[in-house]
Each structure stands twice: as C-alpha cells, then as structure tokens.
Amino acid sequence: MFELERPGGNGERAILVHIVLPKQDNIHELSRDPCRDLRASEQEEAQSEFYDLATSAGAEPVSIIRGNRYRPEAKYFIGTGKAQEVKQAVELHQADLVLVNHQLSPAQERNLEILLQCRVLDRTGLILDIFAQRARSHEGKLQVELAQLSHLSTRLVKGWSHLERQKGGIGLRGPGETQLETDRRLLGARIKQLNKRLEKVRKQREQSRRARQRAELPTVSLVGYTNAGKSTLFNQLTKSSVYSADQLFATLDPTLRRVELSKNLSMVLADTVGFISDLPHDLVDAFHATLLETREADLLLHVIDAHTDNRNKHIAEVNSVLKHVGAEETPQLLVYNKVDLLNDQQVRVERDNSGNVLRVWLSAMDTFAQHEQGLELLLEVIADYFSKERIQQWLKIPAHAGQWRSVLHDRADILEEKYNESGDWLVHIDTTSRQFNQLNKLSGFNELLEK
C-alpha cells in the first residue's frame, strides 16, 4: 500500500487499486513472476494514467494499493487477501470511494461493495464519469448517456423486492412484473430512444460530409492518445480557442474548422476525442457517429506525444480503436508533438528513400522557439499530399446507365463532358484518390473506365 499526500480540493476521498496481470499472449509461459513481461516503465505509466483519470474525475486519491496476480479471482477480481487490505485502507482513511483500474463484472463490483461498505467503481465506470462531466453539446450528452445506460443495464440489482407483484393473494396481485423488470424495461426503452436520436445525428453529419464533398473540401481529422496535444495543435492551425488543458479527455465534443493551405487549396480540420488504453466498448459504440469523422476523413493526423517512453504502445492503442470503427485504411500522417520537452530532437520532416513523408516533428506550444516553423512544415506536407492525391479519368457512360451522372456529380469534379457517335456520355472527372477508390468499389464502375 502506497500512501499519498492529500491533494487540495473537496473531491471524494478515494482508494486506488491497481493489479498487474500478465499479457494474454504470454500467459502460458509465466510460472513464477506474472509481471516479468511488463517493462517497469509500462507499469509506472499505467499507474500514473490511472491516477490522472481519478483526479480528472474530481477524486482525491489518498492511497494506492498495488498487487500482482496470475489471473483474476472470480469473487473479488483482486483476491480475498488484497480485498481485506483494501478494506483496512478504507477504514483507515475514511474513504468514500474505491477505484479499481480494471473492468469488473457486475457480481465482482457488488461483492466488493458489500465487503468494503462503500462505492466501488471500475475503470469503465470512471471513464464514463469523466465523459459525463466533459460533454457539452447535445450530441455529446446523448452519446455519454447511451454509454452509461448500456453499462448500467448489467448492474441493476434486486433492490425493490417489497414492491414485487408476482405473488398471489389479496392485495398482492398487480401488473405481473417485479420492480427490477420494470427498471429494465424502462431502461431499454430509453436506450432505444437514444439510439433513434443518435441515428438522426448521424444522418445530419452525413449531409454535412456530402456538402463538403460537393465543395471538394478535403477533410483532415486529428486523432491520437488522450493528452497528446491534439486540441492545442488544432487551435494553432485554425487560430481558434477550443478548450485545451493538460488533462485526460479535455476534448469530448468534435469541432470542425476550415483551414487555408494555399491560394487554391483549403481543408476542413476536425478535432476528435482522445483515445486511451482499454477504452470501454460501450463508449466506442456510443461515439460511433462522432468517430465516423475519422473513417470518412481523407487524411488522419495521428498526433503522438513524443516525450513519453511508451509512445509505440499509444500508437498501437489508437490504431486498435480506428480499426474498430472501420478507419484502419484511412491514410495517416504521424505528427510527433512536444519536441520542446526533448533534448535531442528538432523540428523537421522525416522522409523515406523515395521522398515519402514518414513523420513530422514539431511542438504546438507557442512558447517554443521553432513553433511557427513546425506548423509551416506540417501545412506544407498536407498541401503537398492533397495536390498529389488527385486523379483525372475519362469515363464512358451508356445511355441506359444515366444514374451514374448524379453519383459522379456528388463525388467528383466534372472537367468536361460530351457524347460520342453511339450516344454514350463521355465525362472527364477530377477527384481525390480516396473518392476514386470509393467509386471503384461500386458495382459496375470499372466497366465505365475508358481503356
């Protein structure tokens, strides 16, 4: 057990519990030390991240209890002995809350609450609470509520047995369902209602994306691990004042701004929610409408905290979430931020032997001497990418396939059109390679290409 100095503030006093488990792919090889495959830096970062999550939610951590296990225990997850240690810490510090840095089953959460006689929250519940505090827009609040209700639906307990109406006898006959069943039915109805509202939001976002496509404005989305500096970079590139802070999940609601890349080229830049390890699936599913901005983007700026030792792990976590929402094939540009915190790195662009950009190193902080140079390099790389990523192609559309005309007007610029002697429509289109690939996936498009 590691004691902490009590931080200032009026938050709930919390005991933090962090149990180190072996990686699943090495679980059969570990016999003595279940943590030998985890580097010390990874363990320290996981604990530090957990502490930041707790303080971001408004808690006041007073003690961190650590432990190692080969596998989770069925009853308490953390083990009976460790649960007793947590109980002693709760009584010693008069804690209001116990936070466990793992995903607990509903039964494990209830068992711990009965033993500890205080509220127990797992990692998923903690992240949901932070999201609930950060949500500002109507869409964001809907998405958070949906995730919370989905999480809560498995944690309803039988606390209303005195209202049960399934018994027989005078005065005990009623609607035929227990209060628990009523709660589940009402909760299910609310989830269904929220899904309908979010479907409407999705359609509105789809209309906005189509409008940008018709205007031939490429969309660039900022993605990255939480607290990597996405919002700070967004503000510098767009000259905006979106809320940014040195805290986890400072940005929750997506923001879009237009940025001029050159005299004849503009883009729409989108700031999105940050990712984190073990991001709850309920949250990923609830924020699917928002995360579609990443899937539909023409380019992703993957912002990476260059100062952290575990940046490769963060990159893998972000790519895992992108794969979950179907954005794994969207082109990425790696942007290594916070070079001002490194001694041996300078603002620069890394390229391979063919001249293709691999990484851009910069600092989004305007107090850094090479700040402006880094932003200019990034904008030049983006402008160069979109100037090269355009395709011009002649198509031959037979008279009986006139439906293709509306499709092409939606997804490409029409440079020229004419008819041949057979009455076929010949059209010369100009579009991005991404839009051309999407057209190429449509049934019958390949037959229209002029060979």
Secondary structure, 3 states (H helix, E strand, C coil): CEECCCCCCCCCEEEEEEEECCCHHHCCCCCCCCCCCCCHHHHHHHHHHHHHHHHHCCCEEEEEEEEECCCCECCCECCHHHHHHHHHHHHHHCCCEEEECCCCCHHHHHHHHHHHCCEEEEHHHHHHHHHHHHCCCHHHHHHHHHHHHHHHCCCCCCCCHHHCCCCCCCCCCCCCCCHHHHHHHHHHHHHHHHHHHHHHHHHHHHHHHHHHHHCCCCEEEEEEECCCCHHHHHHHHHCCCCCCCCCCCCCCCCEEEEEEEECCEEEEEEECCCECCCCCHHHHHHCHHHHHHHHCCCEEEEEEECCCCCHHHHHHHHHHHHHHCCCCCCCEEEEEECHHHCCCCCCEEEECCCCCEEEEECCCCCCCCCHHHHHHHHHHHHHHHHHHCEEEEEEEECHHHCHHHHHHHHHCEEEEEEECCCCCEEEEEEEEHHHHHHHHCCCCHHHHECC
